[in-house]
Amino acid sequence: MFNMNCNNYCNIYNYDYHTPTEWRYNSEQEITAAEEQRELAQRLTLEADRLFGQAKDSVIKNKLDIDYQSKVKVKDIEYKCKEIEKQKGDLDEEICLLLGYQVRIENANKLLVGDALDVIAECLRLRNCRQSMDLVFDDVEKELLRERELIFGINDQLEELQDKVMLQIRKLRTFVYNLTVDLRRKKNALKIEEQNENLNEDNVEISILNNRNIFKPATISTTEWDQFTLDIISAANKVLVDGRPIRAFFDKCLNKMFEDLVSQSAAVDLAFKLRVEEYLEVIEKLNEQRVETIKNVEEVQETIEKMKKAIDDREAYLALAHSRLLNRTRREGVELCRDELELRLYDEVVQLERDVKSLQNMMAESVECRRRLKQSTARIDVQLQVKQNSLHIDNELCTEQRKRINYRAF
């Protein structure tokens, strides 16, 4: 019987054969390894299922927590937006009120400098057109100058008030700007949160995961974020509260200015009124005096006419006496005697000459009196013209100018 082992077979065919024992061992090893891999796969499957469930629960839990935190954040931002808008509204209202004061101050400056001072200057110029003795530094002049000085002082006060109003407006506008910027940023944050609420795992780009530097971590803490808005609102409210008494101060100052101006304007008007009454009184007296003077002139003229007639009459009698004496000088002889008739004629001549001379002297005085009366009438006419001119200036021209002033406009 031919005896052949593995080694001999290998040698014959030049192959490296394994023994059945090795084959069985190898098969058992392969089966064992496959079983181990199968068991490992089962364990991995079970672990994956557990991890899938755990990850799903974690994702759902995290999503709910993030959604809740997002809503809380949105509520917080919305609340702060309302607070900012409320504070901003209060600031805008205060600025609007202060702008109203600014307009009032500007109108007052324009009214005082542009109108009132022009009126006063024009009144002073017109009153310089008074003539002669009427060009006097009277109460009207004094009150007009007082009113001008008062306006200069009030104008300086108004400029100071204007500076204070503008300073307060600038302060308030600074906080309005800061609040506006903060409000804009918070509304932008609300839009971002709204966008994030609309995002889900199905509508995002997976490619975003490839960019690891797409965002930077926030460096501002929640406390700092919360305190930032609180600080702005608190500071704005402090400026607002501290500035509100300024309006009361403005009202007080403007009312005081108004009262002073109205009081001084009344004093000026009263001075004009009293001065006009003085003019009217003097004019009335001058007119009465003129009438009486003209009447006196006429009376003196009548007296002069009577004196002329009386002188003429006496001169006629004197001529008669002289004629008689002249005729008696033609007597002859003893008849040319100085008899009683001669003496009586001489006495008559002396008396008539004395009467004529007295009448002539009286007539001369009457003529002089008439001349002086006419001069008085002329002076009265001049004074009436001067007074009428002054009355026209104060009662018409200046009164018309004073109508342009309206201190109640501010």
C-alpha positions as CSV (number, residue, x, y, z in Angstrom):
1,M,0.0,0.0,0.0
2,F,1.3,3.3,-1.1
3,N,1.9,5.6,2.0
4,M,1.7,9.4,1.2
5,N,1.7,12.2,3.8
6,C,1.1,15.9,3.2
7,N,4.7,16.8,3.1
8,N,5.4,14.3,0.4
9,Y,2.4,15.6,-1.6
10,C,3.7,19.1,-1.3
11,N,7.0,18.1,-2.5
12,I,5.5,16.2,-5.4
13,Y,3.3,19.1,-6.6
14,N,5.3,21.8,-5.0
15,Y,2.3,23.3,-2.9
16,D,2.1,24.2,0.8
17,Y,-0.9,22.3,2.1
18,H,-2.6,22.6,5.6
19,T,-3.7,19.8,7.7
20,P,-7.3,19.0,8.4
21,T,-6.7,20.0,11.9
22,E,-5.5,23.4,10.9
23,W,-8.5,23.6,8.5
24,R,-11.0,22.9,11.3
25,Y,-9.2,25.3,13.6
26,N,-9.2,28.0,11.1
27,S,-12.9,27.5,10.3
28,E,-13.7,27.6,14.0
29,Q,-11.7,30.8,14.3
30,E,-13.5,32.4,11.4
31,I,-16.9,31.5,12.8
32,T,-15.9,32.8,16.2
33,A,-14.7,36.1,14.8
34,A,-17.8,36.5,12.7
35,E,-19.9,35.8,15.8
36,E,-18.0,38.4,17.7
37,Q,-18.4,41.0,14.9
38,R,-22.1,40.2,14.7
39,E,-22.5,40.6,18.5
40,L,-20.5,43.9,18.2
41,A,-22.8,45.1,15.4
42,Q,-25.8,44.3,17.5
43,R,-24.4,46.2,20.5
44,L,-23.5,49.2,18.2
45,T,-27.0,49.1,16.8
46,L,-28.5,49.2,20.2
47,E,-26.1,51.9,21.4
48,A,-26.8,53.9,18.3
49,D,-30.5,53.6,18.9
50,R,-30.0,54.8,22.4
51,L,-27.8,57.7,21.3
52,F,-30.3,58.6,18.6
53,G,-33.1,58.7,21.1
54,Q,-31.0,60.6,23.6
55,A,-29.8,63.1,21.0
56,K,-33.4,63.6,19.8
57,D,-34.6,64.3,23.3
58,S,-31.6,66.6,23.9
59,V,-32.3,68.5,20.6
60,I,-36.0,68.9,21.5
61,K,-35.2,69.9,25.0
62,N,-32.5,72.4,23.8
63,K,-34.8,73.8,21.1
64,L,-37.6,74.3,23.6
65,D,-35.2,75.9,26.0
66,I,-33.7,78.2,23.3
67,D,-37.2,79.1,22.1
68,Y,-38.2,80.0,25.6
69,Q,-35.0,82.0,26.2
70,S,-35.6,83.7,22.8
71,K,-39.1,84.7,23.8
72,V,-37.8,85.9,27.2
73,K,-35.2,87.9,25.4
74,V,-37.7,89.3,22.9
75,K,-40.0,90.3,25.8
76,D,-37.1,92.0,27.6
77,I,-36.1,93.8,24.5
78,E,-39.7,94.9,23.7
79,Y,-40.1,96.1,27.3
80,K,-36.9,98.1,27.0
81,C,-38.0,99.5,23.6
82,K,-41.2,100.7,25.2
83,E,-39.3,102.3,28.0
84,I,-36.9,103.9,25.5
85,E,-39.8,105.2,23.3
86,K,-41.6,106.5,26.4
87,Q,-38.5,108.3,27.6
88,K,-37.8,109.5,24.1
89,G,-41.3,110.8,23.8
90,D,-41.0,112.7,27.0
91,L,-37.7,114.3,25.8
92,D,-39.3,115.2,22.4
93,E,-42.2,116.8,24.2
94,E,-39.9,118.8,26.4
95,I,-37.8,119.8,23.4
96,C,-41.0,120.9,21.6
97,L,-42.0,123.0,24.6
98,L,-38.5,124.6,24.8
99,L,-38.6,125.3,21.1
100,G,-41.8,127.2,21.7
101,Y,-40.0,129.2,24.4
102,Q,-37.2,129.8,21.9
103,V,-39.7,131.1,19.3
104,R,-41.2,133.4,22.0
105,I,-37.8,134.7,23.0
106,E,-36.9,135.3,19.3
107,N,-40.3,137.1,18.7
108,A,-39.7,139.2,21.8
109,N,-36.3,140.2,20.7
110,K,-37.6,141.1,17.3
111,L,-40.5,143.0,18.8
112,L,-38.3,144.9,21.2
113,V,-35.3,145.5,19.0
114,G,-37.0,145.6,15.7
115,D,-40.2,147.5,16.6
116,A,-40.2,149.0,20.1
117,L,-36.8,150.6,19.9
118,D,-37.5,151.9,16.4
119,V,-40.8,153.4,17.7
120,I,-39.0,155.1,20.6
121,A,-36.3,156.4,18.4
122,E,-38.8,157.8,16.0
123,C,-40.8,159.4,18.8
124,L,-37.6,161.0,20.1
125,R,-36.8,162.2,16.6
126,L,-40.3,163.6,16.1
127,R,-40.2,165.4,19.4
128,N,-36.9,167.0,18.4
129,C,-39.0,168.8,15.8
130,R,-40.7,170.8,18.5
131,Q,-40.0,174.5,18.2
132,S,-38.9,177.3,20.5
133,M,-39.6,176.9,24.2
134,D,-41.6,173.7,23.5
135,L,-38.3,171.9,22.9
136,V,-38.2,171.0,26.6
137,F,-36.9,167.9,28.4
138,D,-40.3,167.0,29.9
139,D,-41.8,163.9,31.5
140,V,-42.6,162.4,28.1
141,E,-38.9,162.5,27.2
142,K,-37.9,161.0,30.5
143,E,-40.4,158.1,30.3
144,L,-39.4,157.4,26.7
145,L,-35.7,157.2,27.7
146,R,-36.6,155.0,30.7
147,E,-38.5,152.7,28.3
148,R,-35.5,152.5,26.0
149,E,-33.2,151.6,28.9
150,L,-35.7,149.0,30.1
151,I,-35.8,147.4,26.7
152,F,-31.9,147.3,26.5
153,G,-31.9,145.5,29.9
154,I,-34.6,143.1,28.9
155,N,-32.9,142.4,25.6
156,D,-29.8,141.3,27.6
157,Q,-31.9,139.1,29.8
158,L,-33.6,137.6,26.7
159,E,-30.2,136.7,25.2
160,E,-29.3,135.0,28.5
161,L,-32.5,133.0,28.5
162,Q,-32.0,132.1,24.8
163,D,-28.5,130.7,25.7
164,K,-30.1,128.6,28.5
165,V,-32.8,127.3,26.3
166,M,-30.4,126.3,23.6
167,L,-28.1,124.6,26.1
168,Q,-31.0,122.6,27.6
169,I,-32.2,121.7,24.1
170,R,-28.7,120.5,23.2
171,K,-28.6,118.3,26.3
172,L,-32.0,116.8,25.6
173,R,-31.1,116.2,22.0
174,T,-28.0,114.4,23.0
175,F,-30.0,111.9,25.0
176,V,-32.6,111.7,22.3
177,Y,-29.8,110.7,19.9
178,N,-28.5,108.1,22.3
179,L,-31.9,106.7,22.9
180,T,-32.6,106.6,19.2
181,V,-29.4,104.7,18.5
182,D,-30.2,102.3,21.4
183,L,-33.8,101.8,20.1
184,R,-32.6,101.2,16.6
185,R,-30.1,98.6,17.8
186,K,-32.7,96.9,19.9
187,K,-35.2,96.8,17.0
188,N,-32.5,95.3,14.9
189,A,-32.0,92.7,17.6
190,L,-35.7,92.0,17.5
191,K,-35.6,91.4,13.8
192,I,-32.7,89.1,14.2
193,E,-34.5,87.1,16.9
194,E,-37.6,87.0,14.6
195,Q,-35.4,85.6,11.9
196,N,-33.9,83.0,14.2
197,E,-37.5,81.9,15.3
198,N,-38.3,81.2,11.6
199,L,-35.2,79.1,11.2
200,N,-35.2,75.3,11.5
201,E,-33.0,72.4,10.6
202,D,-34.7,72.0,7.2
203,N,-34.1,75.6,5.9
204,V,-30.4,76.2,6.9
205,E,-27.3,75.8,4.8
206,I,-25.2,72.8,6.0
207,S,-22.2,74.5,4.4
208,I,-22.1,77.0,7.2
209,L,-20.5,74.3,9.3
210,N,-17.4,74.6,7.1
211,N,-16.7,78.1,8.4
212,R,-15.5,77.9,11.9
213,N,-14.7,81.6,12.2
214,I,-18.2,82.9,11.0
215,F,-19.0,84.6,14.3
216,K,-17.2,85.9,17.3
217,P,-18.4,85.2,20.8
218,A,-20.2,88.2,22.5
219,T,-18.1,90.0,25.1
220,I,-20.8,92.1,26.8
221,S,-22.4,90.5,29.7
222,T,-26.2,90.5,30.3
223,T,-25.7,92.7,33.3
224,E,-23.8,95.2,31.3
225,W,-26.5,95.0,28.5
226,D,-29.3,95.6,31.0
227,Q,-27.4,98.4,32.8
228,F,-26.5,100.2,29.6
229,T,-30.1,101.1,28.7
230,L,-31.0,101.8,32.4
231,D,-28.1,104.2,32.6
232,I,-29.2,106.1,29.5
233,I,-32.9,106.3,30.6
234,S,-31.9,107.3,34.1
235,A,-29.5,110.0,32.9
236,A,-32.1,111.3,30.4
237,N,-34.8,111.4,33.0
238,K,-32.5,113.3,35.4
239,V,-31.8,115.9,32.8
240,L,-35.5,116.1,32.0
241,V,-36.6,116.4,35.6
242,D,-33.8,118.9,36.4
243,G,-34.6,121.0,33.3
244,R,-38.4,121.2,33.8
245,P,-38.1,124.0,36.4
246,I,-36.3,126.0,33.7
247,R,-39.6,126.4,31.9
248,A,-41.2,127.8,35.1
249,F,-38.2,130.1,35.4
250,F,-38.7,131.2,31.8
251,D,-42.4,131.9,32.4
252,K,-41.6,133.9,35.5
253,C,-38.9,135.9,33.7
254,L,-41.1,136.5,30.6
255,N,-44.1,137.5,32.8
256,K,-41.9,139.9,34.8
257,M,-40.5,141.4,31.6
258,F,-44.0,141.7,30.2
259,E,-45.3,143.4,33.3
260,D,-42.4,145.8,33.4
261,L,-42.8,146.7,29.8
262,V,-46.6,147.1,30.0
263,S,-46.1,149.3,33.1
264,Q,-43.5,151.5,31.5
265,S,-45.5,151.7,28.3
266,A,-48.5,152.8,30.4
267,A,-46.3,155.4,32.0
268,V,-45.2,156.7,28.6
269,D,-48.8,156.8,27.4
270,L,-49.9,158.6,30.5
271,A,-47.1,161.1,30.1
272,F,-48.2,161.7,26.5
273,K,-51.8,162.1,27.6
274,L,-50.9,164.6,30.4
275,R,-48.6,166.5,28.0
276,V,-51.4,166.6,25.4
277,E,-53.8,167.9,28.0
278,E,-51.3,170.6,28.9
279,Y,-51.0,171.6,25.3
280,L,-54.8,171.7,24.9
281,E,-55.1,173.8,28.1
282,V,-52.4,176.2,27.0
283,I,-53.8,176.4,23.5
284,E,-57.3,177.1,24.9
285,K,-55.9,179.9,27.1
286,L,-53.9,181.3,24.3
287,N,-56.9,181.3,22.1
288,E,-58.9,183.1,24.8
289,Q,-56.1,185.5,25.3
290,R,-55.9,186.1,21.5
291,V,-59.6,186.8,21.3
292,E,-59.4,189.2,24.3
293,T,-56.3,190.9,22.8
294,I,-57.9,191.4,19.5
295,K,-61.0,192.7,21.3
296,N,-58.7,195.1,23.2
297,V,-57.0,196.2,19.9
298,E,-60.4,197.0,18.5
299,E,-61.4,198.9,21.6
300,V,-58.1,200.8,21.6
301,Q,-58.6,201.5,17.9
302,E,-62.0,202.9,18.7
303,T,-60.5,205.0,21.5
304,I,-57.9,206.3,19.1
305,E,-60.6,207.2,16.6
306,K,-62.5,209.0,19.3
307,M,-59.3,210.8,20.4
308,K,-58.6,211.9,16.8
309,K,-62.1,213.3,16.6
310,A,-61.8,215.0,20.0
311,I,-58.5,216.5,19.0
312,D,-59.9,217.6,15.7
313,D,-62.9,219.1,17.5
314,R,-60.6,220.9,20.0
315,E,-58.3,222.1,17.3
316,A,-61.3,223.5,15.6
317,Y,-62.3,225.4,18.8
318,L,-58.7,226.4,19.2
319,A,-58.6,227.7,15.7
320,L,-61.8,229.6,16.4
321,A,-60.3,231.1,19.5
322,H,-57.1,232.1,17.6
323,S,-59.3,233.6,14.9
324,R,-61.2,235.6,17.3
325,L,-58.1,236.8,19.1
326,L,-56.5,237.6,15.7
327,N,-59.6,239.5,14.7
328,R,-59.6,241.5,17.9
329,T,-56.0,242.6,17.3
330,R,-57.4,244.7,14.5
331,R,-59.3,246.9,17.0
332,E,-58.2,250.5,17.0
333,G,-57.3,252.9,19.7
334,V,-58.5,252.4,23.1
335,E,-60.7,249.6,21.9
336,L,-57.5,247.5,21.8
337,C,-57.9,246.8,25.4
338,R,-57.3,243.7,27.4
339,D,-60.8,243.2,28.5
340,E,-62.6,240.3,30.1
341,L,-63.4,238.7,26.8
342,E,-59.7,238.9,25.9
343,L,-58.7,237.2,29.0
344,R,-61.4,234.6,28.6
345,L,-60.3,233.9,25.0
346,Y,-56.7,233.5,26.2
347,D,-57.9,231.1,28.9
348,E,-59.8,229.2,26.4
349,V,-56.8,228.9,24.1
350,V,-54.6,227.7,27.0
351,Q,-57.2,225.2,28.0
352,L,-57.7,224.0,24.5
353,E,-54.0,223.7,23.9
354,R,-53.6,221.7,27.1
355,D,-56.5,219.5,26.2
356,V,-55.2,218.9,22.7
357,K,-51.7,218.1,24.1
358,S,-53.2,215.7,26.6
359,L,-55.3,214.0,24.0
360,Q,-52.3,213.8,21.7
361,N,-50.2,212.2,24.5
362,M,-53.1,209.9,25.3
363,M,-53.5,209.0,21.6
364,A,-49.7,208.3,21.3
365,E,-50.0,206.0,24.3
366,S,-53.0,204.4,22.8
367,V,-51.2,203.9,19.5
368,E,-48.3,202.4,21.4
369,C,-50.7,200.2,23.3
370,R,-52.3,199.1,20.1
371,R,-48.9,198.3,18.6
372,R,-48.0,196.2,21.7
373,L,-51.4,194.5,21.6
374,K,-50.8,193.6,18.0
375,Q,-47.3,192.3,18.9
376,S,-48.9,190.3,21.7
377,T,-51.4,188.9,19.1
378,A,-48.5,188.0,16.8
379,R,-46.6,186.4,19.7
380,I,-49.8,184.5,20.6
381,D,-50.1,183.4,17.0
382,V,-46.5,182.2,17.1
383,Q,-47.1,180.4,20.4
384,L,-50.3,178.9,19.0
385,Q,-48.4,177.6,16.0
386,V,-45.6,176.2,18.2
387,K,-48.1,174.6,20.5
388,Q,-50.2,173.2,17.6
389,N,-47.0,171.8,16.1
390,S,-46.1,170.1,19.5
391,L,-49.7,168.9,19.9
392,H,-49.6,167.4,16.4
393,I,-46.3,165.6,17.2
394,D,-47.4,164.2,20.5
395,N,-51.1,163.6,19.9
396,E,-51.0,162.3,16.4
397,L,-47.5,161.4,15.1
398,C,-46.1,159.9,18.3
399,T,-49.5,158.3,19.2
400,E,-49.6,156.7,15.7
401,Q,-46.1,155.4,16.2
402,R,-47.0,154.0,19.7
403,K,-49.7,151.8,18.1
404,R,-46.9,149.7,16.5
405,I,-45.9,148.5,20.0
406,N,-47.6,145.4,21.3
407,Y,-45.9,143.9,24.2
408,R,-48.6,141.4,24.6
409,A,-47.4,139.6,21.5
410,F,-44.9,137.6,23.6
